[in-house]
């Protein structure tokens, strides 16, 4: 197919890949198809609906490599679901009676876009799937190629989403200073709340990365002891938590060392928290996609409350690493993954092949353009992985049973 104009769009929450993916796409098109015009819609689907975009000038092409040094997104994000008409109308993105999908399709046609690259998580790419289906069903000729961004690493059937490696590394760096707070009180309970609504991969990977640092240090004694710096519990949504049994185990740790450090996935125990709120007659706030806004229910505070008395904590500290981790620039491991995905994304776009680029777990981990209807969120963390078993074994935590229902 003949490609004359390509649009880029980043959406959803931030991840340590957006800036680099945008820069990488600009670099790759400039390298193999410099005649293709490039634009970037500002603030995700909100910018698309408004026809608000930035032009990629020759100067921007020349400087695109600099984007690899930054976190965030140069063209901005938003959370917009094109099939949630009421939300789009309420936010003034479309007028009453308008179909956001039609508005988006007509805007793409008006802007002369042949290819749309969406860079986002499962919500962004399922919205892209809705848009691609609408375009196909209504005679619009457009190729939509997505890149999978989510620090949760929870997109089906993609083996590794962009930005997750970096987020785990950054969460571990954040933890070094937070865990140092154990020395600020006699009996200190520290809860490190890590992002991950349905998937515990990031929490587990962050804890493992942090513990790797802990075990590599040399300790002086005189109160400087690995036992107080270590990870003492890792709670993820995929495994049931026996609060009483864990409290007994952690109480012993507190009595012996005076410090308990918990790494908690923000999605762990959410069902219990929401049920508790509803029983009180309170309905939790939800976003445009129907997800409970986790920052409004504070899972870390809830867990801290459950454990504080049971472990005999004199002081409790709850800290969240999510915004610190997700806004970082991509590390070397992610840059390598981004490069491979970006190259195939451009190739797929030029060949007119729509889909989300990733290593397809259901087709032998082959890097390919995965069909949009197969993309969905909520992929659980595989708690049977040996490295996770080793982590729990090293800290003396019982694994627990898999949750009986999906989140």
C-alpha positions in Angstrom: 0.0 0.0 0.0 1.0 3.6 -0.5 1.7 5.4 2.8 1.9 9.2 2.7 1.0 10.3 6.2 1.5 8.5 9.5 0.1 9.6 12.9 1.4 8.7 16.3 -0.7 8.6 19.5 0.2 7.8 23.1 -2.5 7.1 25.6 -3.3 5.8 29.1 -0.9 6.0 32.0 2.7 6.7 31.6 5.4 4.0 31.2 9.1 4.1 30.6 8.9 3.5 26.9 6.6 6.2 25.5 9.2 8.8 24.7 11.6 6.2 23.4 8.9 4.5 21.2 7.9 7.9 19.7 11.5 8.7 19.0 12.2 5.2 17.7 9.2 5.4 15.2 10.4 8.8 14.0 14.0 7.5 13.6 12.9 4.3 11.7 10.6 6.1 9.3 13.3 8.6 8.6 15.7 5.8 8.0 13.7 3.6 5.6 10.8 5.8 4.4 11.9 9.5 4.7 9.2 10.6 2.3 6.4 9.6 4.7 5.0 12.6 6.6 4.7 12.2 10.4 2.3 13.8 12.9 1.6 13.2 16.5 -1.8 13.7 18.0 -1.6 15.6 21.3 -3.0 14.0 24.5 -4.0 10.7 23.0 -7.5 10.0 21.7 -8.6 13.4 23.0 -6.2 15.1 20.5 -7.4 12.8 17.8 -11.1 13.7 18.4 -10.1 17.4 18.3 -7.7 17.2 15.3 -5.0 18.6 17.6 -1.6 17.4 16.4 2.1 18.3 16.1 4.0 18.1 12.8 7.3 16.2 12.8 9.6 18.7 11.2 13.1 18.0 9.7 14.6 19.4 12.9 12.5 17.0 15.0 13.6 14.1 12.9 17.2 15.1 13.4 16.8 15.3 17.2 14.5 12.3 17.6 17.3 10.2 19.2 17.2 12.6 22.2 13.8 11.3 23.2 15.4 8.1 24.4 16.8 10.0 27.3 13.4 11.0 28.7 10.5 9.5 30.4 6.9 10.7 29.9 5.5 11.3 26.5 6.5 14.2 24.2 3.0 14.3 22.7 1.0 13.8 25.9 -1.5 11.2 27.1 -5.1 10.9 28.2 -7.6 8.2 29.2 -10.4 8.2 26.6 -12.5 5.3 25.6 -14.1 6.0 22.2 -17.0 3.6 22.9 -17.9 5.3 26.1 -20.1 7.9 24.5 -21.5 9.4 27.7 -18.0 10.0 29.1 -16.8 11.6 25.8 -19.8 13.9 25.8 -19.4 14.8 29.5 -15.8 15.8 29.0 -16.7 17.9 25.9 -14.7 15.7 23.5 -17.7 15.2 21.3 -21.2 16.8 21.0 -24.4 15.2 22.2 -25.6 12.8 19.5 -22.1 12.2 18.0 -20.4 8.8 17.8 -16.8 9.2 19.0 -15.7 6.4 16.7 -17.2 8.2 13.7 -15.7 11.5 14.8 -12.3 9.9 15.1 -12.6 8.1 11.8 -13.7 11.3 10.0 -10.8 13.3 11.6 -8.3 10.7 10.5 -9.7 11.0 7.0 -9.7 14.8 7.1 -6.1 14.8 8.3 -5.1 12.4 5.4 -3.8 9.7 7.8 -2.9 6.4 6.2 -1.4 4.7 9.3 -2.2 5.3 13.0 0.4 4.1 15.6 -1.1 3.7 19.0 1.3 3.3 21.9 -0.5 2.3 25.1 -1.7 -0.5 27.3 -4.7 -2.9 27.0 -7.2 -0.1 27.3 -5.4 2.0 24.6 -5.1 -1.0 22.3 -8.6 -2.4 22.8 -9.8 1.1 22.0 -7.6 1.0 18.9 -9.2 -2.4 18.1 -12.7 -0.8 18.4 -11.5 2.0 16.1 -9.9 -0.4 13.6 -13.1 -2.5 13.5 -15.2 0.6 12.9 -12.9 1.8 10.1 -13.0 -1.6 8.4 -16.8 -1.9 8.8 -17.4 1.6 7.4 -15.1 1.6 4.4 -12.2 3.6 5.8 -8.8 2.6 4.4 -6.5 2.9 7.4 -3.8 0.7 9.0 -3.7 0.7 12.8 -0.5 -0.6 14.4 -0.2 -0.7 18.2 2.8 -0.9 20.6 2.1 -2.5 24.0 2.9 -0.1 26.9 2.1 -1.2 30.4 4.3 -1.5 33.5 2.0 -4.2 34.8 3.1 -6.5 32.0 -0.5 -7.8 31.8 -1.5 -7.7 28.1 -2.7 -11.0 26.6 -1.0 -12.6 24.6 2.1 -10.5 24.8 5.1 -12.0 26.6 6.7 -8.7 27.7 5.2 -5.2 27.4 7.3 -2.2 26.9 8.5 -0.3 29.9 7.9 -3.0 32.5 11.6 -3.9 32.9 12.5 -0.3 33.6 9.6 0.1 36.0 10.8 -2.8 38.1 14.3 -1.5 38.2 13.1 2.0 39.2 10.8 0.6 41.9 13.8 -1.2 43.4 15.8 2.0 43.4 12.9 3.8 45.1 12.8 1.0 47.7 16.4 1.5 48.8 15.6 4.9 50.3 12.1 3.9 51.6 13.4 0.8 53.4 16.1 2.9 55.0 13.3 4.4 57.0 13.3 1.2 59.1 15.9 2.9 61.2 13.7 5.8 62.1 11.7 4.0 64.7 12.0 1.0 67.2 9.3 -1.2 65.5 8.8 0.0 61.9 6.3 -1.5 59.4 7.0 -0.3 55.9 4.5 -1.1 53.1 5.8 -0.4 49.6 2.8 -0.3 47.3 3.6 -1.1 43.7 1.4 -0.5 40.7 -0.5 -3.5 39.3 -4.3 -3.7 39.2 -4.8 -7.3 38.2 -1.2 -8.5 37.7 1.5 -9.0 40.3 4.4 -9.2 37.9 5.7 -5.7 38.6 5.5 -6.2 42.4 7.3 -9.5 42.2 9.9 -8.2 39.8 10.5 -5.1 41.8 10.9 -7.1 45.0 13.3 -9.5 43.2 15.3 -6.6 41.7 15.5 -4.9 45.1 16.5 -8.1 46.9 19.3 -8.6 44.3 20.7 -5.3 45.4 20.3 -6.2 49.1 22.2 -9.4 48.8 25.0 -7.8 46.9 25.8 -5.3 49.6 28.4 -5.7 52.3 27.1 -4.9 55.8 29.2 -3.3 58.6 27.3 -4.6 61.6 26.8 -2.1 64.5 23.1 -2.2 63.6 23.7 -2.3 59.8 22.2 -5.7 59.2 20.8 -7.4 56.1 17.8 -8.7 58.1 16.4 -5.2 58.5 17.0 -4.2 54.9 15.6 -7.3 53.3 12.2 -8.0 51.7 9.9 -9.8 54.3 6.7 -10.3 52.3 5.5 -10.0 48.7 1.7 -9.9 48.2 0.3 -10.2 44.7 -3.4 -10.4 43.4 -2.9 -13.9 42.0 -2.4 -15.5 45.4 -4.6 -15.7 48.5 -3.2 -14.0 51.6 -3.6 -15.7 54.9 -3.5 -12.5 57.0 -3.3 -14.3 60.4 -0.5 -16.7 59.3 1.5 -13.9 57.7 1.0 -11.7 60.7 2.4 -14.4 63.0 5.4 -14.9 60.8 6.0 -11.2 60.4 5.5 -10.6 64.2 8.5 -12.8 64.8 10.6 -10.8 62.3 9.5 -7.6 64.1 10.3 -8.9 67.5 13.8 -10.0 66.4 14.8 -7.1 64.2 12.4 -4.3 64.8 11.5 -3.9 61.1 9.1 -5.4 58.6 9.2 -4.5 54.9 6.2 -5.5 52.7 6.1 -5.3 48.9 2.4 -5.0 48.0 0.7 -5.0 44.6 -2.0 -2.3 44.6 -4.5 -4.9 43.2 -4.0 -7.4 46.0 -7.0 -7.5 48.3 -9.0 -5.0 46.2 -12.0 -7.2 46.1 -12.1 -7.2 49.9 -11.6 -3.4 50.1 -14.4 -2.7 47.6 -16.8 -5.2 49.3 -16.1 -3.4 52.6 -16.9 0.0 51.0 -20.1 -1.2 49.4 -21.2 -2.8 52.7 -20.9 0.7 54.2 -23.0 2.1 51.4 -20.1 3.7 49.6 -19.5 3.2 45.9 -15.8 3.6 44.8 -14.8 6.0 42.1 -14.3 4.5 38.7 -12.6 5.7 35.5 -13.9 5.8 31.9 -13.1 2.1 31.5 -15.1 1.1 34.6 -11.9 0.4 36.7 -11.9 1.3 40.4 -9.6 4.3 40.9 -7.1 2.6 43.1 -5.6 5.8 44.4 -9.0 6.6 46.0 -9.2 3.4 48.0 -5.6 3.2 49.2 -4.8 -0.6 49.3 -1.5 0.1 51.0 -3.3 1.9 53.9 -5.8 -0.9 54.2 -3.1 -3.6 54.4 -1.1 -1.5 56.8 -4.1 -1.3 59.1 -4.6 -5.0 59.0 -1.0 -5.7 59.9 0.0 -2.9 62.2 -1.5 -4.2 65.4 -0.9 -7.8 64.6 2.9 -7.3 64.2 3.1 -4.8 67.1 4.3 -1.9 64.9 4.9 1.4 66.7 5.1 3.3 63.4 3.7 2.6 59.9 5.0 4.0 56.7 3.1 3.4 53.4 4.8 4.6 50.2 3.9 4.2 46.5 6.6 3.9 43.9 4.2 3.9 40.9 4.6 7.5 39.7 8.4 7.4 40.3 8.7 4.2 38.3 6.4 4.8 35.4 7.8 8.2 34.5 11.4 7.1 34.1 13.4 6.9 30.8 13.7 3.4 29.4 16.7 1.3 30.5 19.0 -0.7 28.2 16.8 -3.8 28.5 13.7 -1.9 27.5 15.5 0.0 24.7 16.5 -3.3 23.1 12.9 -4.5 23.3 11.5 -1.2 22.0 13.9 -1.2 19.1 12.8 -4.6 17.9 9.1 -3.8 18.3 9.4 -0.4 16.6 11.2 -1.8 13.6 8.4 -4.4 13.0 5.8 -1.8 13.7 7.1 0.4 10.8 7.4 -2.7 8.5 3.9 -3.8 9.3 2.6 -0.2 8.7 4.2 0.0 5.3 2.9 -3.4 4.4 -0.7 -2.5 5.5 -0.8 -5.1 8.3 -2.8 -4.0 11.4 -2.2 -5.4 14.9 -0.3 -4.9 18.2 3.4 -5.6 18.0 4.7 -8.1 20.6 6.1 -11.5 21.2 3.0 -13.7 20.8 2.9 -16.2 23.7 0.3 -18.3 21.9 2.5 -18.6 18.8 5.8 -19.6 20.2 6.8 -16.1 21.4 7.2 -15.0 17.8 7.5 -11.2 17.4 4.6 -10.3 15.2 1.6 -8.0 14.6 -0.9 -9.7 16.9 -4.5 -9.4 15.7 -6.5 -6.8 17.6 -9.4 -9.1 18.6 -6.9 -11.3 20.6 -5.6 -8.3 22.7 -7.0 -8.0 26.1 -5.9 -6.9 29.6 -5.8 -8.6 32.9 -3.2 -11.3 32.1 -2.3 -12.8 35.5 1.3 -13.1 36.7 2.5 -16.6 36.4 3.4 -17.3 40.0 4.8 -20.7 39.1 7.9 -19.2 37.6 11.1 -20.5 39.3 12.5 -17.0 40.1 9.4 -16.2 42.1 9.5 -19.4 44.0 13.1 -18.7 44.8 12.2 -15.2 46.0 9.5 -16.4 48.4 11.7 -19.3 49.6 14.5 -16.9 50.4 12.3 -14.7 52.5 10.5 -17.6 54.2 7.0 -16.8 52.9 4.5 -19.5 52.2 3.3 -19.2 48.6 -0.4 -19.4 49.3 -3.1 -20.7 47.0 -4.1 -19.2 43.6 -7.1 -16.9 43.9 -10.3 -18.7 43.1 -11.8 -15.9 40.9 -10.2 -13.6 38.4 -10.0 -9.9 39.2 
